């Protein structure tokens, strides 16, 4: 069965047959188009022109305006065998792909296809679509009429956003039961030329060496077109619109129209003339069709890199400068060059070299990195007396070698004249330091040597004066006119100022030039040793066991002299006293050592002074008699002195030890007796009695004032504690209570004592200019008006008592005043 969906029913069977052929051709076309898409204008109209002839219902304009083709849905049947005969079986329904141009202007919704089932004659069928663009994002791009099965596109499509859609069409009855198998719908978005080519960068940077040959690749520019690259819409071609500057010709570069490679097409690139080119490049789609294609531009900046095609040249053929003699590390001349290559590159940096005129290597040429100038520098002092001027020949080149085919300039050499200026130079000691050899012990006044200096300024008539700078031992003097050195004391090799037999002194030589110049020289005197020091015995103390053959003492000698005035040494015991040789013996070990041991079998413990005579090997030899203190002591089995033996050997016998112990006991006894006497005296002092009972002693109620104030009016004191008893007879009759802290004092002081104290304090305050306040009256112990205590001066002694104060005379000189005042009542 073939169903043709058109605007109107087909007229007759003949038309139906012709439409079937058209639909078969169309199906083949769509199948091929899915595999190899072709431009939309190549086939779509032909089937519809054919249908137009068969139906007369479509015009060419209607087809072109619709942008889509009516789709015929075919429901084929296959025959099958049954009991009644040959039958046909229904197959799946097939819908060919649908092509939709992008950016359609509508109107929307725009119908794409009509889907009908042959069962819709007997039952009601509902149609629906699923997939991306229908019920999946982006939603509602496509829609379908659920009753008529017409599918629409609801808005313009963009191929660059999505190039195809895959939907599925469904047919169900009113109960939702599937009537037909789902059919696949393929919708392809036909590309339109709606995107311009876009360059990856708006500015491209490239470089090419100057002097490059034609055909040298400089850079590549690339543009991308979002349209379909399999069609002319996305095929981009390039061309150069403009070159700036036009030197040496306007078309120094060309571009590959398909790849975008920019290459040189002419020779003559010279960085010194044009260092940079700006090229405007255009990219056009539609295979470069300027009438229909879209285009965009970008800028290519081409830098011409430098090669060393310009040798450096001196700006002048001769240069000059001057230098002070003896100067070092100073610039004496400045050489200037010109180089057209790129500054501060190896092609521009200059290298200077002196080829002649400096045999002594006094000069070098350093390059200034900023200006490229050559700085002639003195690296070795020059002498005016030797060379008054230097004629130098200098060549210049670059750090990088010259490019191939470039010849060196004729101005790569120059002459440099350096004049030397004379200055006053310091005198020079020919031998510094100067060494002389002398025997030690030469007397004062001996001429050692003449330490004279020379003036290098041979063209100046100048004199030299000499002085001594350093003479640690003050042994030398120098003649100020001729530099003659004389001794002022005996030279001693063994002095602390002599190091390794050499004594050093420093002298000054100064000329009378303008300004004066001076220098120093060192004189070294090598002192030859003479035998002027006798050897001394070493060690000076030793110990030995009291038994013979137990051990011995190794002895040697120390001599301040040196070879040959030292060892071998000779050790001998003196003839007198005879006990020395009888008790001791000395045997030789080698040239420097000997052994001292006991001659007898036993020697009593003690300290013995053994004289030994030591002689050196000098010529003549010197000898010295030295005393060695030997401690003889009893030893243990190891040959070491025991503790008792060490004490005995120290020279303390039993009697001496006992005497020391007795002295210690006596000293301790005296200390003990003194302590006992002090405690007894303290106890006696505590047992002495006082005159007054401490409970009734009015002294405990008297306040002491040590500050200047207003007394009771400005101090919160309880004056009720002061007592003024009318009679003290009851106190006098009480027994005396011992008091350990205070000596006994009179009960009633003399009234005049307090007054005198106050008057003396008043006079001291009036005469003290530093006592504040300076303009106010000072108040001393004023207790205010109406004091309940009354006046202390009102206290009087009772004459009716029978108290005897004569015992105060027995208390010592401290109580003599009280004894005079209150003792001996008839005298008062």
Secondary structure, 3 states (H helix, E strand, C coil): CCCCCCCCCCCCHHHHHHHHHHHHHHHHHHHHHHHCCCCHHHCHHHHHHHHHHHHCCCCHHHHHHHCCCCCCCECCEEEEEECCEEEEEECCCECCCEEEECCCCCCCCEEEEECCCHHHHCCCEEEEEEEECCCECCCCCEEECCCCCEEEECCCCCCCCCCEEEEEEEEEECCCCEEEEEEEEEEEEECCCCCCCEECCCEEEEEEECCCCCCCEEEECCEECCCCCCCHHHCCEEEEEEEECCCCCCCCEEECCCCCEEEECCCCCCCCCCCEEEEEEEEECHHHCCCCCCEEEEEEEEEEECCCCCCCEECCCEEEEEEECCCCCCEEEEECEECCCCCCCCCCCEEEEEEECCCCCCEEEEECCCCCCEEEEECCCCCCCCCCEEEEEEEEEECCCCCCCCCCCCCCEEEEEEEEECCCCCCEECCCCEEEEEECCCCCCCEEEECCEECCCCCCCCCEEEEEEEECCCCEEECCCCCEEEECCCCCCCCCCCECCEEEEEEEEEECCCCCCEEEEEEEEEEECCCCCCCEEECCEEEEECECCCCCEEEEEECCCCCCCCCCCEEEECCCCHHHHHHEEEEECCCCEEEEEECCCECCCEEEEEEEEEECCCCCCCEEEEEEEEEEECECCCCCECHHHHHHHCCCCHHHHHHHHHHHHHHHHHHHHHHHHHHHHHHHHHCCECCCCHHHCHHHHCCCCCCCCCHHHCCCCCHHHCCCCCCCHHHHCCCCCECCCCCCCCCCCCHHHHHHHHHHHHHHHHCCCCCCCCCCCCCCCCCCCCCCCCCHHHCCCCCCCCCCCHHHHHHCHHHHHHHHHHCCCCCC
